[in-house]
Amino acid sequence: MRRGVRPAQPEGHPRHRLACSTAPASSYATLGLEEMCCGESARRMGEEGLFQLGMVEMVKEVFAVYKVKKVITQCPHCFNSFRNEYPQFGVNVETVHHTVFLRDLIADGKLVPTKEINRLVAFHDSCYLGRHNDLYDAPREALGSIPGITINEMERNRERGFCCGAGGGGMWLELPGKRINHLRFDQAMQTGANAVGSACPYCLIMFDDAVKFHNLDESVQTQDIAEIIAESL
């Protein structure tokens, strides 16, 4: 299991793992301190040499040492890189996003959310999960399996989704004017939701920033789908 980039709420990591490991016959391992960045952001910002000669080669070496055949990743950026770009460099592993993994566990009855969570969740489609890899249903099906959860769809959703602003290096840029993540957060709040759910740590960091900007820390939650599922176990 690959964690990917640091999530907006680092305490969520154990809860992600809890949701994935609670099910019977669910077995996994993490690379711990040997896990490194997949290099997606470096490549998008033009550092092709760093991506190919540095990060890809290091990841390839670690995967070879542990004979990695399958990767479950929390991060859609990692998911897209391993699934669509790493094969160009001889790294071929089955890559599964954690929302698909969790959705399948729930569908098979191996993971059963039982605790009711009365929450209105505006679901945000990650660009790399949705438009790049056409995974729209799995996160919604996983989220919709939780008793009490209501999914409030934003006007811009699925194929017409709106970027959170983090992609292409935007995570580290300070741009003038109203920020993209603040615009997207406004769209989420227009649905009447009291929480924003996503399946991408980049997106959650951007939404967390918007929540703090609007001083809504006490009234609006930003959570990964796996965190919400873990609450219901």
Backbone as CSV, one residue per row, in Angstrom:
resi,resn,N_x,N_y,N_z,CA_x,CA_y,CA_z,C_x,C_y,C_z
1,MET,0.841,-1.187,0.000,0.000,0.000,0.000,0.880,1.242,0.000
2,ARG,0.580,2.153,-0.909,1.360,3.373,-1.026,0.527,4.548,-0.538
3,ARG,1.087,5.354,0.356,0.353,6.480,0.924,0.371,7.693,0.009
4,GLY,1.494,7.920,-0.694,1.571,9.078,-1.564,1.852,10.342,-0.785
5,VAL,1.495,11.475,-1.380,1.796,12.769,-0.793,1.108,12.935,0.555
6,ARG,1.673,13.736,1.414,1.126,13.985,2.755,-0.288,14.542,2.646
7,PRO,-1.255,13.927,3.346,-2.618,14.414,3.286,-2.811,15.665,4.124
8,ALA,-3.946,16.317,3.894,-4.244,17.538,4.640,-4.310,17.266,6.130
9,GLN,-4.763,16.063,6.497,-4.861,15.691,7.906,-3.975,14.475,8.131
10,PRO,-2.714,14.671,8.520,-1.787,13.545,8.629,-2.245,12.463,9.582
11,GLU,-3.090,12.825,10.557,-3.576,11.795,11.470,-4.503,10.828,10.740
12,GLY,-4.882,11.170,9.524,-5.751,10.288,8.751,-5.055,9.041,8.251
13,HIS,-3.728,9.051,8.168,-3.012,7.896,7.628,-3.358,6.597,8.341
14,PRO,-3.298,6.535,9.682,-3.661,5.284,10.350,-5.099,4.878,10.057
15,ARG,-5.977,5.855,9.878,-7.373,5.548,9.625,-7.555,5.013,8.209
16,HIS,-6.770,5.532,7.252,-6.807,4.966,5.908,-6.428,3.496,5.976
17,ARG,-5.357,3.204,6.699,-4.869,1.835,6.777,-5.867,0.952,7.520
18,LEU,-6.533,1.528,8.544,-7.536,0.763,9.282,-8.655,0.333,8.352
19,ALA,-9.137,1.265,7.543,-10.233,0.947,6.630,-9.841,-0.151,5.661
20,CYS,-8.587,-0.150,5.232,-8.129,-1.131,4.249,-7.767,-2.465,4.875
21,SER,-7.433,-2.473,6.164,-6.922,-3.704,6.767,-7.926,-4.412,7.666
22,THR,-9.057,-3.775,7.950,-10.037,-4.374,8.852,-10.665,-5.622,8.257
23,ALA,-10.813,-5.625,6.937,-11.510,-6.736,6.295,-10.749,-8.047,6.430
24,PRO,-11.463,-9.161,6.619,-10.814,-10.474,6.657,-10.077,-10.742,5.349
25,ALA,-8.963,-11.400,5.436,-8.161,-11.795,4.267,-7.544,-10.607,3.551
26,SER,-7.570,-9.438,4.187,-6.912,-8.279,3.596,-5.492,-8.207,4.127
27,SER,-4.528,-8.360,3.257,-3.127,-8.372,3.657,-2.354,-7.366,2.826
28,TYR,-1.517,-6.572,3.476,-0.761,-5.568,2.738,0.479,-5.202,3.526
29,ALA,1.351,-4.460,2.890,2.544,-3.936,3.553,2.805,-2.540,3.020
30,THR,3.483,-1.718,3.803,3.905,-0.401,3.333,5.426,-0.383,3.271
31,LEU,5.951,0.539,2.482,7.401,0.644,2.343,8.032,1.480,3.450
32,GLY,7.192,2.122,4.254,7.723,2.912,5.363,8.674,3.991,4.889
33,LEU,9.850,4.062,5.502,10.822,5.102,5.165,11.417,4.915,3.777
34,GLU,11.212,3.749,3.182,11.734,3.518,1.835,10.787,4.009,0.747
35,GLU,9.594,4.430,1.147,8.685,4.996,0.157,9.189,6.372,-0.255
36,MET,9.173,6.627,-1.535,9.632,7.924,-2.039,8.608,8.466,-3.026
37,CYS,8.752,9.727,-3.349,7.834,10.374,-4.283,7.902,9.694,-5.646
38,CYS,6.758,9.564,-6.303,6.725,8.956,-7.632,7.299,9.884,-8.694
39,GLY,7.429,11.170,-8.375,8.034,12.117,-9.302,7.066,12.830,-10.225
40,GLU,5.773,12.593,-10.033,4.777,13.190,-10.932,4.870,14.707,-10.982
41,SER,4.996,15.338,-9.822,5.046,16.804,-9.801,6.305,17.330,-10.476
42,ALA,7.423,16.639,-10.260,8.671,17.052,-10.908,8.513,17.027,-12.420
43,ARG,7.896,15.985,-12.930,7.699,15.872,-14.378,6.779,16.964,-14.897
44,ARG,5.694,17.226,-14.193,4.745,18.247,-14.641,5.355,19.645,-14.619
45,MET,6.351,19.843,-13.774,6.997,21.155,-13.686,8.230,21.254,-14.585
46,GLY,8.428,20.236,-15.441,9.491,20.312,-16.429,10.785,19.623,-16.070
47,GLU,10.850,19.001,-14.890,12.080,18.325,-14.459,12.085,16.877,-14.956
48,GLU,12.133,16.714,-16.275,12.079,15.376,-16.858,13.283,14.530,-16.452
49,GLY,14.445,15.153,-16.397,15.645,14.419,-16.008,15.561,13.903,-14.590
50,LEU,15.110,14.756,-13.678,14.945,14.341,-12.285,13.939,13.206,-12.191
51,PHE,12.857,13.318,-12.948,11.820,12.288,-12.935,12.369,10.949,-13.415
52,GLN,13.005,10.932,-14.586,13.452,9.670,-15.180,14.679,9.080,-14.489
53,LEU,15.712,9.896,-14.335,16.986,9.378,-13.840,17.035,9.270,-12.321
54,GLY,16.199,10.062,-11.668,16.191,10.028,-10.213,15.070,9.182,-9.657
55,MET,13.859,9.707,-9.727,12.743,9.091,-9.022,12.310,7.756,-9.616
56,VAL,12.176,7.679,-10.940,11.750,6.419,-11.546,12.746,5.305,-11.243
57,GLU,14.028,5.611,-11.366,15.050,4.589,-11.128,15.069,4.138,-9.670
58,MET,14.861,5.071,-8.740,14.845,4.703,-7.325,13.627,3.849,-6.993
59,VAL,12.461,4.247,-7.519,11.244,3.465,-7.289,11.393,2.076,-7.905
60,LYS,11.937,2.021,-9.114,12.147,0.735,-9.788,13.022,-0.189,-8.935
61,GLU,14.066,0.371,-8.352,14.982,-0.424,-7.532,14.287,-0.975,-6.288
62,VAL,13.521,-0.122,-5.608,12.814,-0.561,-4.396,11.770,-1.621,-4.739
63,PHE,11.022,-1.408,-5.808,10.017,-2.392,-6.218,10.665,-3.735,-6.541
64,ALA,11.846,-3.687,-7.156,12.546,-4.925,-7.508,13.010,-5.671,-6.259
65,VAL,13.511,-4.932,-5.278,13.998,-5.550,-4.041,12.881,-6.320,-3.343
66,TYR,11.678,-5.717,-3.282,10.568,-6.338,-2.562,9.627,-7.129,-3.474
67,LYS,10.012,-7.249,-4.743,9.221,-8.017,-5.715,7.763,-7.548,-5.737
68,VAL,7.594,-6.241,-5.818,6.258,-5.638,-5.819,5.543,-5.952,-7.132
69,LYS,4.357,-6.515,-7.016,3.546,-6.839,-8.189,2.267,-6.003,-8.257
70,LYS,1.824,-5.534,-7.087,0.567,-4.790,-7.025,0.714,-3.638,-6.049
71,VAL,0.228,-2.476,-6.447,0.304,-1.291,-5.602,-1.101,-0.739,-5.389
72,ILE,-1.455,-0.508,-4.141,-2.693,0.197,-3.809,-2.278,1.582,-3.360
73,THR,-2.736,2.583,-4.063,-2.293,3.935,-3.743,-3.449,4.840,-3.361
74,GLN,-3.199,5.691,-2.396,-4.184,6.675,-1.967,-4.200,7.868,-2.907
75,CYS,-3.078,8.129,-3.566,-2.909,9.356,-4.343,-3.176,9.129,-5.830
76,PRO,-4.132,9.839,-6.427,-4.391,9.702,-7.859,-3.206,10.100,-8.730
77,HIS,-2.355,10.997,-8.238,-1.166,11.381,-9.000,-0.223,10.186,-9.112
78,CYS,-0.019,9.482,-8.007,0.788,8.256,-8.023,0.107,7.193,-8.880
79,PHE,-1.205,7.074,-8.720,-1.978,6.090,-9.475,-1.784,6.283,-10.974
80,ASN,-1.923,7.517,-11.434,-1.764,7.801,-12.858,-0.336,7.541,-13.328
81,SER,0.633,7.913,-12.502,2.037,7.708,-12.879,2.359,6.225,-13.023
82,PHE,2.002,5.426,-12.012,2.311,3.998,-12.052,1.527,3.280,-13.152
83,ARG,0.298,3.714,-13.365,-0.562,3.027,-14.330,-0.239,3.408,-15.770
84,ASN,0.013,4.689,-16.018,0.108,5.169,-17.396,1.485,5.641,-17.844
85,GLU,2.382,5.926,-16.906,3.670,6.489,-17.296,4.860,5.587,-16.971
86,TYR,4.843,4.950,-15.833,5.974,4.096,-15.445,6.210,2.920,-16.398
87,PRO,5.160,2.344,-17.025,5.419,1.260,-17.979,6.361,1.664,-19.112
88,GLN,6.415,2.959,-19.435,7.339,3.434,-20.469,8.792,3.172,-20.077
89,PHE,9.028,3.024,-18.779,10.391,2.856,-18.269,10.613,1.460,-17.678
90,GLY,9.763,0.530,-18.075,9.957,-0.856,-17.668,9.431,-1.217,-16.300
91,VAL,8.624,-0.347,-15.708,8.025,-0.642,-14.396,6.557,-1.001,-14.626
92,ASN,6.245,-2.267,-14.503,4.887,-2.743,-14.760,4.322,-3.413,-13.510
93,VAL,3.478,-2.698,-12.799,2.818,-3.243,-11.616,1.323,-2.985,-11.736
94,GLU,0.538,-3.913,-11.222,-0.903,-3.683,-11.165,-1.147,-2.544,-10.183
95,THR,-1.873,-1.536,-10.622,-2.083,-0.353,-9.786,-3.570,-0.165,-9.518
96,VAL,-3.923,-0.076,-8.241,-5.322,0.048,-7.827,-5.457,1.263,-6.926
97,HIS,-6.431,2.116,-7.217,-6.676,3.231,-6.304,-7.471,2.735,-5.102
98,HIS,-7.222,3.342,-3.950,-7.814,2.792,-2.727,-9.331,2.882,-2.700
99,THR,-9.938,3.783,-3.469,-11.400,3.830,-3.498,-11.973,2.606,-4.208
100,VAL,-11.281,2.125,-5.231,-11.706,0.906,-5.924,-11.545,-0.295,-4.992
101,PHE,-10.424,-0.340,-4.297,-10.154,-1.420,-3.348,-11.224,-1.460,-2.261
102,LEU,-11.532,-0.306,-1.689,-12.528,-0.242,-0.618,-13.925,-0.546,-1.144
103,ARG,-14.256,-0.008,-2.318,-15.568,-0.284,-2.915,-15.770,-1.780,-3.106
104,ASP,-14.727,-2.466,-3.590,-14.831,-3.905,-3.828,-14.942,-4.692,-2.521
105,LEU,-14.201,-4.275,-1.492,-14.310,-4.937,-0.189,-15.726,-4.811,0.364
106,ILE,-16.304,-3.630,0.216,-17.666,-3.403,0.707,-18.666,-4.229,-0.098
107,ALA,-18.504,-4.249,-1.419,-19.410,-5.009,-2.287,-19.355,-6.503,-1.987
108,ASP,-18.172,-6.994,-1.594,-17.997,-8.417,-1.283,-18.380,-8.761,0.156
109,GLY,-18.786,-7.751,0.928,-19.175,-7.992,2.312,-18.016,-8.198,3.261
110,LYS,-16.806,-7.882,2.821,-15.626,-8.043,3.672,-15.368,-6.809,4.532
111,LEU,-15.985,-5.719,4.162,-15.884,-4.473,4.925,-17.296,-3.917,5.014
112,VAL,-17.796,-3.740,6.238,-19.205,-3.363,6.403,-19.325,-2.111,7.260
113,PRO,-19.531,-0.947,6.646,-19.782,0.268,7.422,-21.144,0.144,8.114
114,THR,-21.164,0.312,9.420,-22.410,0.120,10.168,-22.837,1.353,10.961
115,LYS,-21.872,2.151,11.402,-22.196,3.314,12.216,-22.767,4.422,11.346
116,GLU,-23.913,4.940,11.750,-24.548,6.005,10.967,-23.795,7.320,11.145
117,ILE,-23.514,7.974,10.033,-22.824,9.268,10.050,-23.698,10.267,9.306
118,ASN,-24.357,11.125,10.034,-25.243,12.108,9.421,-24.424,13.298,8.931
119,ARG,-24.093,13.265,7.650,-23.211,14.288,7.095,-23.586,14.539,5.639
120,LEU,-23.600,15.799,5.255,-23.829,16.185,3.862,-22.470,16.427,3.220
121,VAL,-22.098,15.569,2.295,-20.756,15.611,1.715,-20.805,16.081,0.267
122,ALA,-20.100,17.174,-0.013,-19.905,17.608,-1.397,-18.705,16.839,-1.929
123,PHE,-18.932,15.963,-2.904,-17.830,15.140,-3.399,-17.118,15.831,-4.554
124,HIS,-15.789,15.872,-4.446,-14.947,16.514,-5.465,-14.190,15.455,-6.249
125,ASP,-14.316,15.491,-7.579,-13.595,14.564,-8.449,-12.171,15.041,-8.670
126,SER,-11.219,14.225,-8.264,-9.816,14.509,-8.561,-9.594,14.405,-10.069
127,CYS,-8.817,15.328,-10.636,-8.552,15.316,-12.083,-7.922,14.002,-12.530
128,TYR,-6.930,13.517,-11.769,-6.223,12.313,-12.191,-7.041,11.050,-11.974
129,LEU,-7.954,11.080,-11.040,-8.800,9.910,-10.830,-9.940,9.904,-11.844
130,GLY,-10.530,11.073,-12.055,-11.679,11.179,-12.938,-11.329,11.331,-14.403
131,ARG,-11.037,12.546,-14.818,-10.872,12.806,-16.248,-9.691,12.071,-16.879
132,HIS,-8.639,11.813,-16.123,-7.488,11.108,-16.690,-7.670,9.591,-16.709
133,ASN,-8.441,9.051,-15.753,-8.563,7.590,-15.646,-9.998,7.086,-15.572
134,ASP,-10.956,7.990,-15.736,-12.367,7.623,-15.850,-12.891,6.849,-14.644
135,LEU,-12.391,7.180,-13.454,-12.884,6.543,-12.231,-13.783,7.534,-11.485
136,TYR,-15.049,7.470,-11.786,-16.028,8.360,-11.159,-16.937,7.621,-10.178
137,ASP,-17.255,6.384,-10.487,-18.260,5.662,-9.713,-17.732,5.064,-8.414
138,ALA,-16.513,4.514,-8.446,-15.990,3.807,-7.266,-16.006,4.655,-5.996
139,PRO,-15.486,5.894,-6.020,-15.518,6.676,-4.775,-16.932,6.999,-4.318
140,ARG,-17.829,7.239,-5.264,-19.216,7.542,-4.904,-19.913,6.311,-4.334
141,GLU,-19.649,5.155,-4.920,-20.260,3.922,-4.420,-19.743,3.584,-3.022
142,ALA,-18.446,3.782,-2.809,-17.876,3.524,-1.483,-18.457,4.486,-0.457
143,LEU,-18.520,5.759,-0.813,-19.058,6.773,0.094,-20.542,6.547,0.349
144,GLY,-21.274,6.184,-0.706,-22.713,5.976,-0.584,-23.099,4.759,0.232
145,SER,-22.139,3.887,0.515,-22.425,2.689,1.315,-22.482,2.983,2.808
146,ILE,-22.104,4.190,3.198,-22.050,4.549,4.618,-23.424,5.024,5.080
147,PRO,-23.990,4.409,6.110,-25.307,4.827,6.600,-25.303,6.299,7.017
148,GLY,-26.321,7.033,6.571,-26.479,8.424,6.978,-25.801,9.441,6.088
149,ILE,-24.906,8.996,5.205,-24.188,9.930,4.337,-25.070,10.342,3.161
150,THR,-25.121,11.638,2.907,-25.788,12.171,1.723,-24.749,12.848,0.849
151,ILE,-24.684,12.452,-0.409,-23.726,13.052,-1.337,-24.395,14.211,-2.060
152,ASN,-23.864,15.398,-1.858,-24.350,16.590,-2.547,-23.434,16.865,-3.740
153,GLU,-23.931,16.650,-4.931,-23.106,16.852,-6.118,-22.993,18.339,-6.454
154,MET,-21.778,18.755,-6.753,-21.566,20.115,-7.227,-22.018,20.220,-8.680
155,GLU,-22.323,21.433,-9.117,-22.760,21.624,-10.501,-21.698,21.127,-11.475
156,ARG,-20.431,21.418,-11.179,-19.330,20.928,-12.000,-18.846,19.612,-11.394
157,ASN,-19.268,18.500,-11.962,-18.884,17.200,-11.410,-18.592,16.209,-12.525
158,ARG,-17.993,15.091,-12.135,-17.641,14.022,-13.058,-16.837,14.576,-14.246
159,GLU,-17.259,14.313,-15.498,-16.485,14.748,-16.661,-16.350,16.266,-16.743
160,ARG,-17.244,16.980,-16.083,-17.199,18.447,-16.079,-16.617,18.982,-14.772
161,GLY,-15.856,18.147,-14.094,-15.276,18.551,-12.818,-14.367,19.762,-12.941
162,PHE,-14.090,20.361,-11.801,-13.309,21.601,-11.722,-12.077,21.321,-10.872
163,CYS,-10.897,21.626,-11.401,-9.637,21.339,-10.710,-9.552,22.073,-9.368
164,CYS,-8.878,21.457,-8.405,-8.672,22.093,-7.097,-7.552,23.126,-7.142
165,GLY,-6.742,23.092,-8.205,-5.656,24.060,-8.346,-4.278,23.548,-7.990
166,ALA,-4.182,22.292,-7.531,-2.888,21.781,-7.066,-2.035,21.185,-8.177
167,GLY,-2.671,20.713,-9.243,-1.949,20.014,-10.298,-0.963,20.894,-11.046
168,GLY,0.012,20.233,-11.704,0.996,20.958,-12.500,1.914,21.843,-11.687
169,GLY,2.055,21.538,-10.406,2.903,22.351,-9.539,2.170,23.481,-8.849
170,GLY,0.859,23.602,-9.127,0.080,24.680,-8.521,0.042,24.636,-7.005
171,MET,0.290,23.463,-6.451,0.334,23.306,-4.991,1.321,24.278,-4.351
172,TRP,2.429,24.555,-5.051,3.517,25.331,-4.465,3.596,26.759,-5.000
173,LEU,2.578,27.185,-5.737,2.596,28.530,-6.301,1.698,29.468,-5.504
174,GLU,2.136,30.706,-5.361,1.316,31.752,-4.743,0.906,32.707,-5.856
175,LEU,-0.316,32.572,-6.327,-0.774,33.359,-7.462,-1.633,34.532,-7.005
176,PRO,-1.589,35.646,-7.743,-2.434,36.794,-7.392,-3.901,36.500,-7.710
177,GLY,-4.778,37.266,-7.095,-6.199,37.087,-7.350,-6.789,35.945,-6.538
178,LYS,-8.054,35.649,-6.806,-8.731,34.588,-6.066,-8.176,33.231,-6.480
179,ARG,-7.862,32.407,-5.507,-7.246,31.113,-5.788,-8.268,30.107,-6.311
180,ILE,-7.771,29.206,-7.152,-8.645,28.194,-7.737,-9.282,27.333,-6.653
181,ASN,-8.498,26.970,-5.623,-9.064,26.122,-4.574,-10.173,26.834,-3.808
182,HIS,-10.072,28.155,-3.683,-11.132,28.905,-3.013,-12.392,28.942,-3.881
183,LEU,-12.215,29.054,-5.197,-13.363,29.017,-6.109,-14.077,27.667,-6.023
184,ARG,-13.281,26.603,-6.014,-13.882,25.270,-5.958,-14.550,25.034,-4.610
185,PHE,-13.966,25.530,-3.542,-14.575,25.397,-2.223,-15.907,26.142,-2.181
186,ASP,-15.964,27.318,-2.795,-17.227,28.062,-2.860,-18.302,27.232,-3.563
187,GLN,-17.909,26.542,-4.628,-18.856,25.694,-5.354,-19.357,24.553,-4.470
188,ALA,-18.474,24.021,-3.645,-18.872,22.947,-2.725,-19.873,23.457,-1.695
189,MET,-19.620,24.654,-1.164,-20.494,25.211,-0.143,-21.861,25.595,-0.702
190,GLN,-21.931,25.870,-1.981,-23.211,26.216,-2.610,-24.181,25.040,-2.631
191,THR,-23.679,23.834,-2.404,-24.550,22.649,-2.375,-25.246,22.480,-1.029
192,GLY,-24.838,23.275,-0.032,-25.400,23.131,1.305,-24.707,22.073,2.142
193,ALA,-23.588,21.571,1.667,-22.854,20.523,2.381,-22.143,21.076,3.611
194,ASN,-21.896,20.193,4.584,-21.090,20.578,5.747,-19.764,19.817,5.779
195,ALA,-19.447,19.168,4.648,-18.168,18.468,4.523,-17.794,18.383,3.050
196,VAL,-16.498,18.351,2.792,-16.003,18.141,1.432,-15.243,16.823,1.424
197,GLY,-15.666,15.915,0.570,-15.000,14.626,0.462,-14.273,14.510,-0.858
198,SER,-13.107,13.908,-0.821,-12.356,13.655,-2.045,-11.570,12.363,-1.867
199,ALA,-10.843,11.981,-2.901,-10.025,10.773,-2.822,-8.623,11.095,-3.292
200,CYS,-8.177,12.314,-2.976,-6.858,12.782,-3.404,-6.257,13.669,-2.326
201,PRO,-5.064,13.355,-1.839,-4.446,14.175,-0.792,-4.101,15.584,-1.260
202,TYR,-3.775,15.749,-2.542,-3.530,17.095,-3.062,-4.793,17.943,-2.914
203,CYS,-5.910,17.382,-3.358,-7.176,18.115,-3.283,-7.531,18.463,-1.838
204,LEU,-7.309,17.521,-0.929,-7.656,17.760,0.465,-6.802,18.857,1.083
205,ILE,-5.532,18.922,0.701,-4.672,20.006,1.181,-5.213,21.346,0.705
206,MET,-5.635,21.397,-0.550,-6.146,22.646,-1.113,-7.464,23.051,-0.456
207,PHE,-8.337,22.081,-0.197,-9.597,22.397,0.469,-9.371,22.790,1.924
208,ASP,-8.413,22.148,2.565,-8.094,22.497,3.944,-7.639,23.949,4.030
209,ASP,-6.858,24.376,3.051,-6.417,25.774,2.996,-7.612,26.712,2.850
210,ALA,-8.563,26.337,2.002,-9.742,27.177,1.789,-10.603,27.257,3.043
211,VAL,-10.743,26.133,3.745,-11.515,26.114,4.991,-10.908,27.071,6.009
212,LYS,-9.590,27.024,6.145,-8.907,27.905,7.095,-9.020,29.364,6.671
213,PHE,-8.934,29.615,5.377,-9.047,30.986,4.867,-10.395,31.589,5.245
214,HIS,-11.445,30.772,5.197,-12.796,31.248,5.509,-13.147,31.091,6.990
215,ASN,-12.169,30.655,7.807,-12.398,30.460,9.248,-13.574,29.527,9.528
216,LEU,-13.613,28.425,8.777,-14.703,27.465,8.929,-14.234,26.132,9.514
217,ASP,-13.097,26.174,10.216,-12.521,24.947,10.773,-13.497,24.179,11.655
218,GLU,-14.359,24.895,12.366,-15.255,24.251,13.322,-16.535,23.733,12.680
219,SER,-16.835,24.159,11.457,-18.129,23.802,10.871,-18.046,22.990,9.583
220,VAL,-16.890,22.972,8.928,-16.751,22.238,7.663,-15.574,21.273,7.755
221,GLN,-15.822,20.021,7.448,-14.772,19.008,7.464,-14.266,18.734,6.052
222,THR,-12.974,18.437,5.927,-12.406,17.969,4.662,-11.830,16.585,4.930
223,GLN,-12.327,15.589,4.211,-11.945,14.212,4.520,-11.772,13.359,3.279
224,ASP,-10.841,12.420,3.387,-10.704,11.384,2.375,-11.840,10.382,2.566
225,ILE,-12.253,9.768,1.471,-13.316,8.766,1.535,-12.992,7.672,2.553
226,ALA,-11.729,7.245,2.581,-11.332,6.170,3.502,-11.489,6.589,4.957
227,GLU,-11.244,7.863,5.252,-11.414,8.349,6.624,-12.872,8.256,7.054
228,ILE,-13.776,8.609,6.141,-15.198,8.576,6.474,-15.651,7.131,6.665
229,ILE,-15.164,6.242,5.809,-15.490,4.820,5.960,-14.991,4.306,7.308
230,ALA,-13.768,4.694,7.674,-13.193,4.234,8.942,-14.037,4.685,10.128
231,GLU,-14.642,5.875,10.032,-15.521,6.358,11.104,-16.716,5.437,11.297
232,SER,-17.138,4.805,10.217,-18.370,4.018,10.246,-18.145,2.555,10.603
233,LEU,-16.904,2.157,10.802,-16.629,0.746,11.099,-16.864,0.423,12.575
